[in-house]
Amino acid sequence: MKINARIIAINLALTLLFIFILNFCSNLGIFLFQEFNNYLVSDSKVGLPEFLQNQESTKVIYQEFAQIPSQYKPFIGWSRKPFQGVTTNIDANGDRIHTNQVSNGNLDKSVYFFGGSTMWGSGVKDQETIPALFNAVSGFPTFNKGERAFTSRQELARFINLIAQNEKIQTAVFYDGANDIAVHCRSELNVNEHLMTQKIRKLLVANSKNSYQQFINYLDVAFIQGTRNLVSVLVLKPQNYQEKLLVCDEQQDRAIKVAETMVNNWKIAHDIATARGINFFAILQPVAFIGTPKLNHLKEVDVYENYGIDLQYKTVYPLIQKIIKERGYQWIIDYTDIFSIDEPVYMDFVHVFANGNQIIAKQLYQDIQSYLSK
């Protein structure tokens, strides 16, 4: 009897050890998969036309991008931690900065730029972001308040934070469209929620559990979670992404709500700005699915279309444009056709090379000057 109990205990211990090792290897596999995917992304970008002459520099850009940690920030969600690199530098405020700001003596004409990763400058050096190039064109001091995956609602919160702290803002620019649709058209999120909403909810639920529930949670992390996540990444996520993730093309009410909410966020920011003597402009940013940009250098276009990403923008962008026209907001500028030129600009469906940022910076300076001179 004692021998049988001993055999059972040994077999149970070996089974638990096997499950633990499988779970550990699954976590390791996910980590390696993500790292390899980051490598493939950066390696694929290196081969794009605008990067061919500076392949080593491009590799450094994406290597540094992967190294920059983020941190929780109240009201806005997250921001980058300070970072010093060769191509990318983040200051103590979590803002991307560029050296040698050009000045024409108008130090009081500060321009603050808000947006997602396109404004932040994914895929380009510090000196090649929209704010940096706008500074080079205008000579006005510029501040890059863009952040990865930010929507107009997060930008509004950050704008309010800065005003509450007596930041000296002369002109504010919101650059939106891509993330509001990519995030707010997701089936598991509500409109005006941000990308990390579900993750934060799960953490709050986990922290509110009693001792027994927390013990069960620890067992899940140690023995099951990694394997479950690996199965989700390899098997379930591709199916769910294609079939359930983005729904604005099938749900007209949702699409209208996404469009109205973004414009309303802009209007609230505009009203706050004008009440304090701040010039405010909102830009409907270009995406590869709208207009007639040159895309034959992009291999991913068919993939985006297979996942239905293009349908979200083809559904919501016309609604945004309709709202802007009906309300007659002159401070909103539509840049959706700005890249309809015979020149490769996009590095994916939304991020652009330095030449694209240069086009935006020059046109934006002209449009702001024209508007303010009226």
C-alpha positions in Angstrom: 0.0 0.0 0.0 2.8 2.4 0.9 4.6 1.5 -2.3 1.4 2.3 -4.4 1.0 5.6 -2.6 4.7 6.4 -3.2 4.3 5.6 -6.9 1.2 7.7 -7.2 3.0 10.6 -5.5 6.0 10.3 -7.8 3.7 10.1 -10.9 1.7 13.1 -9.7 5.0 15.1 -9.0 6.3 14.2 -12.5 3.0 15.2 -14.1 3.0 18.5 -12.3 6.7 19.0 -13.3 5.9 18.2 -16.9 2.9 20.7 -16.9 5.1 23.3 -15.3 7.9 22.8 -17.8 5.4 22.9 -20.7 3.9 26.2 -19.3 7.4 27.7 -18.9 8.4 26.6 -22.4 5.2 28.1 -23.7 6.0 31.5 -22.1 9.5 31.3 -23.5 8.0 30.4 -26.9 5.7 33.4 -26.9 8.6 35.7 -25.9 10.8 34.3 -28.7 7.9 34.5 -31.1 7.4 38.2 -30.3 11.1 39.0 -30.5 11.3 37.1 -33.9 8.2 39.0 -35.1 9.8 42.3 -34.1 12.9 41.2 -36.1 10.8 40.3 -39.1 9.0 43.6 -39.0 12.2 45.6 -38.8 13.9 43.4 -41.4 10.9 43.9 -43.8 11.0 47.6 -43.3 14.7 47.7 -44.2 13.9 46.4 -47.6 11.4 49.2 -48.4 12.5 51.7 -51.1 13.1 54.7 -48.8 15.2 52.6 -46.4 17.5 50.8 -48.9 20.2 53.5 -48.7 20.2 53.6 -44.9 19.6 50.0 -43.9 21.8 50.0 -40.8 20.2 53.2 -39.5 16.7 51.7 -40.1 17.7 48.6 -38.1 18.8 50.8 -35.2 15.5 52.7 -35.3 13.5 49.5 -34.9 15.9 48.0 -32.4 15.6 51.1 -30.2 11.8 51.2 -30.6 11.6 47.7 -29.2 13.8 48.7 -26.2 11.8 51.7 -25.1 9.7 50.8 -22.0 6.3 52.3 -21.2 4.7 53.2 -17.9 1.2 53.8 -16.6 0.1 57.5 -16.6 -3.2 58.6 -14.9 -6.0 59.8 -17.2 -4.1 59.2 -20.4 -3.2 55.5 -20.0 0.5 55.2 -20.6 3.6 57.0 -21.9 7.2 56.2 -22.7 9.9 56.1 -20.0 13.0 58.4 -20.6 15.3 56.9 -23.2 18.6 57.9 -24.9 19.5 56.3 -28.2 21.1 57.0 -31.5 17.9 57.6 -33.4 15.3 57.9 -30.7 15.3 60.1 -27.5 12.6 60.4 -24.9 12.7 63.1 -22.2 11.6 63.1 -18.6 8.0 64.0 -19.6 7.8 60.9 -21.9 7.9 63.0 -25.0 10.0 62.3 -28.1 12.5 65.2 -28.6 14.8 66.3 -31.4 18.0 68.2 -31.0 19.0 71.6 -32.5 15.5 73.1 -32.6 15.4 75.8 -35.3 14.4 79.2 -34.0 13.4 82.4 -35.8 13.1 84.4 -32.6 9.3 83.6 -32.1 9.8 81.7 -28.9 6.2 82.5 -27.9 4.7 80.7 -30.9 5.0 77.2 -29.5 3.2 74.4 -31.4 2.1 71.3 -29.5 1.4 68.2 -31.6 -0.9 65.4 -30.4 -1.6 62.1 -32.1 -0.6 58.4 -32.1 2.5 56.6 -33.3 2.4 58.4 -36.7 2.8 61.7 -34.9 5.3 60.2 -32.5 7.3 59.1 -35.5 7.4 55.3 -35.7 10.0 54.2 -38.2 11.9 57.5 -38.5 14.6 59.3 -36.6 14.0 62.1 -34.1 14.8 64.7 -36.8 12.3 63.2 -39.2 9.1 63.3 -37.2 6.3 65.7 -38.1 7.0 68.1 -35.2 10.7 68.2 -35.9 10.2 68.9 -39.6 7.5 71.5 -38.8 10.1 73.2 -36.6 12.6 73.1 -39.4 10.1 74.7 -41.8 8.5 77.3 -39.5 11.2 78.1 -36.9 8.5 77.8 -34.2 9.3 75.8 -31.0 7.5 72.4 -31.3 6.6 69.8 -28.8 5.8 66.2 -29.7 2.9 64.9 -27.6 2.2 61.9 -29.8 2.1 58.4 -28.2 1.7 54.9 -29.5 -1.9 53.8 -30.1 -3.4 57.1 -28.6 -6.9 58.0 -29.7 -8.4 61.5 -29.8 -9.9 60.9 -26.3 -6.5 60.3 -24.8 -5.1 63.3 -26.5 -7.9 65.4 -25.1 -7.1 64.2 -21.6 -3.4 65.0 -22.2 -4.3 68.4 -23.5 -6.3 69.2 -20.4 -3.5 68.0 -18.2 -1.1 70.4 -19.8 -3.5 73.3 -19.6 -4.1 72.6 -15.9 -0.4 72.7 -15.4 -0.2 76.2 -17.0 1.8 74.9 -20.0 2.4 77.8 -22.4 0.7 76.5 -25.6 0.2 78.9 -28.5 -1.1 76.4 -31.1 -2.3 72.9 -30.6 -2.6 70.3 -33.5 -4.6 67.0 -33.2 -3.7 64.4 -35.9 -6.2 61.6 -35.8 -8.3 59.0 -37.7 -6.2 55.8 -37.8 -6.2 54.9 -34.1 -9.8 56.0 -33.4 -11.0 53.6 -36.0 -8.5 50.8 -35.3 -9.3 50.9 -31.6 -13.0 51.9 -31.4 -14.1 49.5 -34.1 -12.8 46.6 -32.1 -15.7 44.3 -31.0 -14.4 43.8 -27.4 -14.1 47.6 -26.7 -16.6 50.4 -26.4 -16.2 53.7 -28.2 -13.8 56.0 -26.3 -12.1 53.2 -24.5 -8.3 52.8 -25.1 -6.3 49.8 -26.3 -5.3 48.7 -22.9 -8.8 48.7 -21.4 -9.3 45.0 -21.2 -5.8 44.3 -19.8 -6.3 46.9 -17.0 -9.8 45.4 -16.2 -8.3 41.9 -15.8 -5.6 43.2 -13.5 -8.1 45.0 -11.3 -10.3 41.9 -11.1 -7.2 39.8 -10.2 -6.2 42.2 -7.5 -9.7 42.2 -6.0 -9.9 38.5 -5.5 -9.8 36.9 -2.0 -6.9 34.7 -0.8 -8.3 31.5 -2.2 -8.9 33.1 -5.6 -5.5 34.6 -5.6 -4.0 31.2 -4.8 -5.9 29.7 -7.7 -4.6 32.5 -9.9 -1.0 31.8 -8.9 -1.5 28.1 -9.9 -2.9 29.2 -13.2 0.1 31.4 -13.9 2.5 28.7 -12.9 1.0 25.8 -14.7 -1.6 26.8 -17.3 -1.5 30.4 -18.5 1.5 30.2 -20.7 0.3 27.2 -22.6 -3.2 28.7 -22.9 -1.7 32.0 -24.3 0.5 30.1 -26.8 -2.5 28.2 -28.1 -4.4 31.5 -28.4 -1.5 33.1 -30.3 -1.0 30.2 -32.7 -4.5 29.0 -33.2 -7.3 31.2 -32.0 -6.1 34.8 -32.5 -5.7 34.7 -36.3 -9.3 33.4 -36.6 -10.8 35.8 -34.1 -8.9 38.7 -35.7 -10.3 38.1 -39.1 -13.9 37.1 -38.0 -14.7 39.2 -34.9 -12.2 41.9 -34.1 -13.2 44.8 -36.3 -16.9 45.5 -36.8 -17.6 49.0 -38.1 -18.1 47.8 -41.7 -21.0 45.5 -40.5 -22.4 47.8 -37.8 -23.5 51.1 -39.2 -24.6 52.5 -35.8 -21.1 51.7 -34.4 -19.4 53.3 -37.4 -21.5 56.5 -36.9 -20.7 56.6 -33.2 -17.0 56.2 -33.9 -17.0 59.1 -36.4 -19.1 61.4 -34.2 -17.1 60.7 -31.1 -13.8 61.6 -32.7 -15.2 64.9 -34.1 -16.8 65.6 -30.7 -13.5 65.0 -28.9 -11.9 67.5 -31.4 -14.7 70.0 -30.7 -14.3 69.8 -26.9 -10.5 70.4 -27.3 -11.2 73.2 -29.7 -13.6 74.9 -27.3 -11.2 74.6 -24.4 -8.3 76.0 -26.5 -10.2 79.0 -27.9 -11.5 79.9 -24.5 -7.8 80.3 -23.4 -6.6 82.0 -26.6 -5.0 78.9 -28.0 -5.1 78.3 -31.8 -6.5 74.8 -32.4 -6.4 72.6 -35.5 -7.5 69.0 -36.1 -6.2 67.0 -39.0 -8.0 64.0 -40.5 -4.9 62.0 -41.2 -4.2 60.1 -44.4 -4.3 56.3 -44.5 -3.4 54.0 -47.4 -6.9 52.9 -48.1 -8.2 56.4 -48.9 -7.2 58.3 -52.0 -4.8 57.0 -54.6 -1.4 56.7 -53.0 1.4 54.6 -54.5 1.4 51.2 -52.8 3.0 48.8 -55.2 6.1 48.6 -52.8 4.0 47.3 -49.9 3.5 43.5 -49.6 1.1 43.9 -46.7 -1.7 45.6 -48.5 -3.4 42.3 -49.4 -3.1 41.1 -45.8 -4.8 44.2 -44.5 -7.6 43.7 -47.0 -8.0 40.0 -46.0 -8.5 41.0 -42.4 -11.0 43.6 -43.3 -8.9 46.5 -42.0 -9.5 48.5 -45.2 -13.2 48.2 -44.8 -13.2 50.0 -41.5 -11.6 53.1 -42.9 -13.7 53.0 -46.1 -16.8 52.9 -43.9 -15.9 55.4 -41.2 -13.8 58.0 -43.1 -16.7 59.1 -45.3 -18.9 59.6 -42.2 -16.2 61.7 -40.6 -15.9 63.8 -43.8 -19.7 64.2 -43.9 -19.9 65.4 -40.3 -17.1 67.9 -40.9 -18.9 69.3 -43.9 -22.3 69.5 -42.2 -20.9 71.3 -39.2 -18.7 73.6 -41.2 -15.6 73.4 -38.9 -13.0 75.4 -40.7 -10.3 74.4 -38.1 -10.5 70.8 -39.2 -8.3 70.0 -42.2 -8.8 66.9 -44.4 -5.4 65.4 -45.4 -6.8 62.1 -46.7 -5.7 62.8 -50.3 -2.3 64.4 -49.5 -0.4 61.3 -50.5 -2.2 60.7 -53.8 1.1 61.3 -55.6 3.4 59.2 -57.7 5.9 58.7 -54.9 6.2 55.9 -52.3 5.3 57.3 -48.9 3.8 54.6 -46.8 5.8 52.0 -44.9 2.5 50.3 -43.9 -1.1 51.4 -44.1 -0.6 54.4 -41.9 3.0 55.1 -40.9 5.1 57.0 -43.5 8.7 57.6 -44.5 10.5 60.9 -43.7 9.4 62.2 -47.1 5.7 61.8 -46.1 6.3 63.6 -42.8 8.0 66.4 -44.7 4.9 66.7 -47.0 2.7 66.9 -43.9 4.9 69.4 -42.1 5.1 71.8 -45.1 1.4 71.7 -45.9 0.4 72.1 -42.2 2.6 75.2 -41.9 1.0 76.7 -45.0 -2.5 75.8 -43.8 -2.0 77.2 -40.3 -0.4 80.4 -41.6 -3.3 80.8 -44.2 -6.0 80.3 -41.5 -4.4 82.7 -39.0 -4.0 85.4 -41.6 -7.7 85.6 -42.3 
